[in-house]
C-alpha cells in the first residue's frame, strides 16, 4: 500500500463552526492531486505546546496516492472534515498546507451559530 503524502496543491479553504457538543469546526478544502485515484484524504492539525500567537492553526492535507501506474495529470480533489474539540477560545483561522503551497481561511464570527 502507498504511503500517505501531502496533496499537490490547495486552491481554496473554508471554515465555519457547527453545533456539536463540544462545538465543531468544519473545514472544506479544494485543490489538485498530482495524479488521478488519490484516496483516504485527511486534514491533520499541528500539535502545539503553546497556541500560535496569531490564532491561525496549521492543518496538513494528506492522502494516499494510487498503487498502480496512472498518468501524471493534475486532478481536482475536494475534502471536508469537522474538527471536534478545536481550540475555540483561541482559534481565529487555519492555514492549510499542501506539497506546494499554503492557503489561509479565517473564521467569520458574524456567521457563527447562536
N, C-alpha and C positions, 0 to 999 in steps of 0.2 A: 504494500500500500504506500502511496505517496506521502511525503512529509508535509505537514502544514506550512504554508508560506504566505507572505503578505500579498494582498491583491495588487495588481499592477498600478491602478490609478483610482483615486476617489474624485468624483466630479461634484458631488453635492452631499451635504449632510443636513438633516433637520432634526430638531429635538423638541419635545413637549412633555409635560407631566401627565400622568394618568392616575385616576383614582383607584389605587390598590392599597392594601394595608400590609406593610408601610407603603408610602407614596412611591410610585414608579416613574422612571424617566424613559420614554420611548425614543429610540434613536433609529432614524431611517437613513440609509446611505445608498448612493448610486455611483457607479463608476465603470471600470473596464478591467476584465481579466485578460491576461496575455494570450490565452487560447480558449477555445470552447471547452465545455464539460467540467468546469470547476464545480465543486460541491462543498457541503458542510461548512458554510460560512460562519464566522464568529466575530463578534466585537468584544474585545477584551480590554477592560480598564487597567491602566497602570496602577501599581501599588505604591502608595506614598507613605513615607514616615511622617511627614507633615503635609497638610494640604497645600496645593500650589498657591503661591501668593496672589496670582491674578484670578483665581477661581475657575480657570479653564483646565479641565481634566483631560489627560491624554488617553485616547482609545485606539487600539490597534485592530485593523480589519484584516483577517486572515481567512484562508480556505484551503481546501485540498485540490491540487491540480490533478488532471486526469492521469491514470496509469498508462493508458495507451498513447500511441503516437497520434497527434492531432495537428492540424495546420496552425501555424503561428499567426493568428489574426485576432486583433483586439475585439473582445466580445462584451457587450453590455451586461452588467450584473447589478442586481439590487438586493438589499437585505434590510431587515428591521429586527430590532431586539429591544426588550424592555429591561432596564436595569432596576431591579427591585432593591430598595435599601440604599439608593445612591445618597451621597452626602448633601442632602437638600438645603441645609443651612448655609453651605459654603459655595456650592456649585453655581457658576454663572454661565458656563457653556462647556463644550467639548471640542477637542482638537483630534480629528480622525486622521490616522496615519495609514498610508499605503506604501508600496515599494518605491514610488517615485515622487509623491507629494503629500501635502497635509492640507486639510480643509477644516475651518472652524465653524461652529454653529453656536449661537448664543441663545440662552433661554429667554423667551419673551414672557415676562411676568404678567403682562396685561392679558394674556390668554390662558392663565392657569385656572384649573377648576376651582369653583367656590367651595 
